[in-house]
Amino acid sequence: MQRPDGTDKNDLRSIARRVMQERGLLPDFSPEVRKEADAITSAATATSRAIRDLRELKWASIDNDDSRDLDQLSVAVPLAAGAVKILIAIADVDAVVKRGSAIDGHARTNTTSVYTAAGVFPMLPEKLSTDLTSLGEDQERLAIVIEMAIDANGTVSEFDVYRALVCNRAKLAYNAVAAWLDGTAPVPDKVSAVSGLDEQLRIQDGVARALKSVRREHGALDLETPEARAMYDDGVLTGLQPDEKNRAKNLIEDFMIAANGVTAKFLDRKGFASLRRVLRSPERWDRIVALAGTFGERLPATPDAVALNAFLEKRRQADPLRFPDLSLSVVKLLGRGEYDLELPGQRAAGHFGLAVNDYTHSTAPNRRYPDLVTQRLIKAALAGSASLYTDGELAALAQHCTEQEDNAAKVERQVQKSAAALLLASRTGERFDAIVTGASEKGTWARIVNPVAEGKVVRGFEGLDVGDRVRLQLVHTDASRGFIDFARVQYSS
């Protein structure tokens, strides 16, 4: 197949590597990291009687079809009076990646895997993240288990955290599981291959829904902001396809939110300082209020998550097709989450969007460095040891992880724009309906949907603000720099 100039995946990967370096991220592993990885020949094994043997449980993973860096498994155990015990197994990455090693140094520098339209730049060598520290199918692995007793109303009544040996019985995919749960497709083969796993998943689905219901009552925001995935045909970019939420993704998301909340409470109970994930009160609540006003709705003058979520749910019901656009506007106006040092007994800053006070990141140690740090804190607490990190180190890590996460997000957005610029290169002069996604002294940006792309409004941006709907004309693209430029035009009468 002949590749048009500039549409090869390798071209985008070169752009991604350059942009990562410009943002202070390492696209490649050093010789020292590769040497350490080469020396690791097997997964970690149980070395303590305190490690429980839970291999007989019907553990399963649910992730993207092509994911191999599997961080978590789940299983349900029914209890009396409609309660259910949910167990979440998190890959024990620390058992292989030791603090102070060259591998740990690379992970600490980047702090996250970087997911671009050109491919993934993993935080850890793939030999580890997709194999030796991954909870792969039919593989016995060490894990941190977060156990939660959840009553019939969706409230976590009791919890425990401990180390265990687990085995993934089935590597499942979001789309197939979601379609089956929705009744639009038969049970996936890998589900039917494990006796009782279908019942397991239905129980888990019910518990996840109950957990979400409780969070919604407290004002958790249920937003839809589908990301776009690059589509390739023989290495040639062919499109950007929205990667939308579904029932299986919601199941895992709800479990991870609950597990992260339990982890934060566990560390506080043990007297450990921790890295919390926080989202403070919205930076631009006044604009959210004004945006609601355009729909004839009134929000309080001060931030109110319950009122905001009620407004969002009303708009979802009234106009489901345009709800993702409204969701995107609200997400932009809420501001970005960040990491913060939390001292024992200190009042948590909380997470406005999730409507929780105690929240950390602990469920993706193959992909995020804060989760690996949290894992080390958990293991020290379980062993009765002192923390491996001083309060000063944790405060510095919180700031560094926030900054690098922001840099990684900027890389991902720029490479996404480069991919979109390639797809739009032949469409200069065309007109598009768009929604404004950013407005500041630095410029005004808007998003179109075919392909999913965000560009800068270089002419006619005066007076525009986040959430405004506009008609734009494409005037220029530059794939190497990720530039997509629009001019505002009038709607046709």
Order of alpha helices (4+ residues) and beta strands (2+ residues): alpha-alpha-beta-beta-beta-beta-alpha-beta-beta-beta-beta-beta-alpha-alpha-alpha-beta-beta-alpha-beta-alpha-alpha-alpha-beta-alpha-alpha-beta-beta-beta-beta-beta
